[in-house]
Amino acid sequence: MSKAQPTAQKSVVLITGASSGFGEAMAEKYNANGHPLILIARRFQKLESLAARLNQDYPIHIAEVDVSNKVSIDTFLDNLPKKLQSIGVLINNAGLALGTQAFNLANENDFETMIQTNINGLLYMTKRVLPYMLAHHKGHIVNIGSTAGNWPYGGGNVYCGTKAFVQQFSRALRSDLQGENIRVSNIEPGMAETEFSVVRFKGDQEQADNVYQGTQALEAEDIANIVYFTTSLPQHVNINTLEVMPTSQSWGPLHVVRNKDIS
């Protein structure tokens, strides 16, 4: 059996929300291509299971981290092995949607969870990892946005707002980092069949399955391939925003209420 290739030239990749879905698929993709990995999520047992399946010839560090908690992030980074501190790629993948009710009927606790994870978690992690990249004058920050940041829909309200934030923050961060040789990309998936809808419907598998019924949605591996491609381009190439939908998904007409009693 041939020996694994040395990883000296491969960037250390930090993936948040790595325990399932896009994060899990990205971990598998980068590991298959010889990258040292830092995988974090709240579900440590799932991280253990994932790590056990990966090629152990390349460094893999897993940690239970809540990205919405600054202390949790700081503790994790303080205990990061020295050989993995030169983080070259940060993939801010942790995120979620909760509920599909109209704003006036939706749960405020769900609002706060989405904002804490999708916005604050992304900010906290980026703020703390960026100095590693600035010190080496090189790096790539990949934020996982959503088509929901561009195209609103009924019941999306706060979730759509958080992903619109990701888009504008990604653009502004690029401006802030002008001249630092650090790339920033925002990848915006449309309908993708992962645990996303199960989480959104709080464990109701049947309701989640109905979202994808009769369609061929994106798969986690599709997004992993796109993210890997984005970070594998030459350093002078920056993909700013990449929106991707399954072929079965597109835009619909604007909704018009036709009621003579409305003045």
Secondary structure, 3 states (H helix, E strand, C coil): CCCCCCCCCCCEEEEECCCCHHHHHHHHHHHHCCCCEEEEECCHHHHHHHHHHCCCCCCEEEEECCCCCHHHHHHHHHCCCHHHCCEEEEEECCCCCCCCCCCCCCCHHHHHHHHHHHHHHHHHHHHHHHHHHHHHCCEEEEEECCHHHCCCCCCCHHHHHHHHHHHHHHHHHHHHCCCCCEEEEEEEECCECCCHHHHHCCCCHHHHHHHHCCCCCECHHHHHHHHHHHHHCCCCCCCCEEEECCCCCCCCCCCCCCCCCCC
